Amino acid sequence: MNKRTVVVGGGLAGLSVAARLAKAGHDVTLLEKAPKLGGRAVTIPLKGFDFNFGAHAIYSRDSSYIRKLEKELQLNIGWVDFDPKKARYDLGHEMTEMPATLEGLFKTKVLPKGAVKARFAIEIVKTVCLLERGEEGVSIGEWLRRSGKHQQVQDLMLTLASSNFFTQEPERIPSTVFFKYYQRLFRTSKAVSYIAGGWGSLVSELERVIVENGSKVVTKAKIERVLFEQGRVVGVETSEGLFTGDEFVFAVPPKELAKIFEGTTLAASISPYLLHKPNNVLVYDIGLSKRIETPYTYIYDKQARVFMTDISAYTPCTPEGGQLIQAVAYLKSEEVGDREHAAIRKEAIERLFDKHLAGWREQLAAKRYTERAAAQEIKVEDDQQLMPVQFHACANAYFAGDWVQGVGQLSELSFSSGYEVGERILRKGNSGIVLLSRAV
Ligand SMILES: Cc1cc2nc3c(=O)[nH]c(=O)nc-3n(C[C@H](O)[C@H](O)[C@H](O)COP(=O)(O)OP(=O)(O)OC[C@H]3O[C@@H](n4cnc5c(N)ncnc54)[C@H](O)[C@@H]3O)c2cc1C
């Protein structure tokens, strides 16, 4: 008999675990509470524009887990790589190249010419060669202060981290996480990429693999409760009835986990992660009926810490002749939910639009504005820890998502934690007996 695995949550993490196990011959049932798959990477059509509600870009796709999945599952995804020549930092008084490539570093005015640029290049080499690793319990802000590195080199390192970690306070990133992240990113030749056809095409591909391999996707199935017997999960209760299985993957955020595991063996293990704050951002995406030509597809306002991307320059997502711009403002945890502050950040984005997209208000056909979108369910700052993929208290429950330990940040955590969960279940083999070696 094929092993029966129940996957709860149809976001990128749940979908990728389910697709991988289905392809390996498991009998998988994926349960998603929403009518549509994708979770925070869902694509919603609005007046002819395809708005990606969450994820925008993939960082270092050449070394990412999505690439492993793409190969193993033979996913049909088209990639469109970000063009660094069309990206600029807006410094207020002038625009300058991003130091995303050697050429960009040579040209950028974020650093003064000469020795300081050379020092920054040396920092890149030291990071890649693992000569810098940070220290447990020390933030990158503190670590840099102690290091005595040139102030502008410190500033640039924090500016990069602000974009990659989607944070207003990059100095609070743990130094060890910072260096681990850049050891990978500085090696990449594909720093930022977009998905042709948007994230919806990836979601559809993962769903295709699940279904084509004989497994099942059930939407509008909200898990209310988990059933335990002798320390093992034996089933999950949903509005659609009871689903039983051998292995259970929970790819739903901590606040949902707390509800469904209430009163069970795992409740105490999960509860510390409820105290950790998510990384919320303000999102302001606009659909324009007529394209407004701009020389740049990505602009980062360094002072205001907001960015805009012309996503329609990379992939078709608008009605004929239209344009779709995505803009995000990073927030400090204490700013989340503060309406006055949100209004100020919204204005900062509008000022960026006014400056670089003259006449956008007249062309505005559709928009998506939210003051609070979870870019990551547990923010990587201070002592906030990501959840493990498994707890000692239960041998057949696994966890995946961007709140779970893995490689990278944002959706990379969903893919990498999902991949690890898949590995653990596959190592157990189809019989339910744990295989001690992959060669067995
Ligand atoms: C504005 C914004 C911009 C972003 N930009 C980027 C980016 O550029 N690059 C990047 O890599 N990432 C980005 N992200 C992050 C990325 O979108 C997320 O990391 C990723 O989508 C998370 O996927 P997940 O499967 O881990 O979690 P989720 O998407 O949260 O999936 C959880 C799923 O579980 C379902 N669920 C919840 N409770 C239950 C229940 N009781 N029963 C059944 N189902 C349930 C939910 O409906 C959901 O579908 C961005 C996010 C946002 C919000």
The ligand as a Tripos MOL2 file, in Angstrom:
@<TRIPOS>MOLECULE
LIG
   53    58     1     0     0
SMALL
NO_CHARGES

@<TRIPOS>ATOM
      1 C1          3.6310   41.6950   -0.1800 C.3       1 LIG1
      2 C2          4.4850   40.4930   -0.1770 C.ar      1 LIG1
      3 C3          5.5870   40.4450   -0.9910 C.ar      1 LIG1
      4 C4          6.3980   39.3070   -1.0080 C.ar      1 LIG1
      5 N1          7.4730   39.2780   -1.8340 N.ar      1 LIG1
      6 C5          8.2590   38.1840   -1.8830 C.ar      1 LIG1
      7 C6          9.3460   38.1160   -2.7750 C.ar      1 LIG1
      8 O1          9.6090   39.0250   -3.5340 O.2       1 LIG1
      9 N2         10.0830   36.9860   -2.7770 N.ar      1 LIG1
     10 C7          9.8110   35.9200   -1.9850 C.ar      1 LIG1
     11 O2         10.5180   34.9190   -2.0380 O.2       1 LIG1
     12 N3          8.7720   35.9570   -1.1270 N.ar      1 LIG1
     13 C8          8.0010   37.0640   -1.0570 C.ar      1 LIG1
     14 N4          6.9200   37.1130   -0.2120 N.ar      1 LIG1
     15 C9          6.7220   35.9950    0.7140 C.3       1 LIG1
     16 C10         5.9530   34.8180    0.0840 C.3       1 LIG1
     17 O3          4.7500   35.2590   -0.4810 O.3       1 LIG1
     18 C11         5.6830   33.8190    1.2040 C.3       1 LIG1
     19 O4          6.9120   33.5000    1.8310 O.3       1 LIG1
     20 C12         5.0840   32.5270    0.7180 C.3       1 LIG1
     21 O5          4.0270   32.7540   -0.1800 O.3       1 LIG1
     22 C13         4.5920   31.7440    1.9370 C.3       1 LIG1
     23 O6          4.0820   30.4940    1.5440 O.3       1 LIG1
     24 P1          3.7140   29.4030    2.6390 P.3       1 LIG1
     25 O7          3.1640   28.2300    1.9580 O.co2     1 LIG1
     26 O8          4.9040   29.2170    3.4970 O.co2     1 LIG1
     27 O9          2.6090   30.0910    3.5540 O.3       1 LIG1
     28 P2          1.0940   30.5960    3.1550 P.3       1 LIG1
     29 O10         1.1160   31.1950    1.8180 O.co2     1 LIG1
     30 O11         0.6860   31.4250    4.3050 O.co2     1 LIG1
     31 O12         0.2920   29.2340    3.1090 O.3       1 LIG1
     32 C14        -0.4910   28.7640    4.1660 C.3       1 LIG1
     33 C15        -1.7510   28.1540    3.5620 C.3       1 LIG1
     34 O13        -2.4940   27.4750    4.5790 O.3       1 LIG1
     35 C16        -3.8600   27.7610    4.4100 C.3       1 LIG1
     36 N5         -4.5000   27.5290    5.7180 N.ar      1 LIG1
     37 C17        -4.3790   28.3050    6.8400 C.ar      1 LIG1
     38 N6         -5.0930   27.7640    7.8410 N.ar      1 LIG1
     39 C18        -5.6640   26.6370    7.3620 C.ar      1 LIG1
     40 C19        -6.5020   25.6510    7.9300 C.ar      1 LIG1
     41 N7         -6.9280   25.7060    9.2050 N.pl3     1 LIG1
     42 N8         -6.9180   24.6250    7.1490 N.ar      1 LIG1
     43 C20        -6.5150   24.5230    5.8380 C.ar      1 LIG1
     44 N9         -5.7160   25.4450    5.2570 N.ar      1 LIG1
     45 C21        -5.2940   26.4850    6.0010 C.ar      1 LIG1
     46 C22        -3.8700   29.2050    3.9500 C.3       1 LIG1
     47 O14        -5.1090   29.5490    3.3400 O.3       1 LIG1
     48 C23        -2.6930   29.2020    2.9980 C.3       1 LIG1
     49 O15        -3.0680   28.8280    1.6900 O.3       1 LIG1
     50 C24         6.0890   38.2230   -0.1780 C.ar      1 LIG1
     51 C25         4.9470   38.2570    0.6300 C.ar      1 LIG1
     52 C26         4.1530   39.3790    0.6250 C.ar      1 LIG1
     53 C27         2.9260   39.3920    1.4850 C.3       1 LIG1
@<TRIPOS>BOND
     1     1     2 1
     2     2     3 ar
     3     2    52 ar
     4     3     4 ar
     5     4     5 ar
     6     4    50 ar
     7     5     6 ar
     8     6     7 ar
     9     6    13 1
    10     7     8 2
    11     7     9 ar
    12     9    10 ar
    13    10    11 2
    14    10    12 ar
    15    12    13 ar
    16    13    14 ar
    17    14    15 1
    18    14    50 ar
    19    15    16 1
    20    16    17 1
    21    16    18 1
    22    18    19 1
    23    18    20 1
    24    20    21 1
    25    20    22 1
    26    22    23 1
    27    23    24 1
    28    24    25 2
    29    24    26 1
    30    24    27 1
    31    27    28 1
    32    28    29 2
    33    28    30 1
    34    28    31 1
    35    31    32 1
    36    32    33 1
    37    33    34 1
    38    33    48 1
    39    34    35 1
    40    35    36 1
    41    35    46 1
    42    36    37 ar
    43    36    45 ar
    44    37    38 ar
    45    38    39 ar
    46    39    40 ar
    47    39    45 ar
    48    40    41 1
    49    40    42 ar
    50    42    43 ar
    51    43    44 ar
    52    44    45 ar
    53    46    47 1
    54    46    48 1
    55    48    49 1
    56    50    51 ar
    57    51    52 ar
    58    52    53 1
@<TRIPOS>SUBSTRUCTURE
     1 LIG1         1 GROUP 0 **** ****
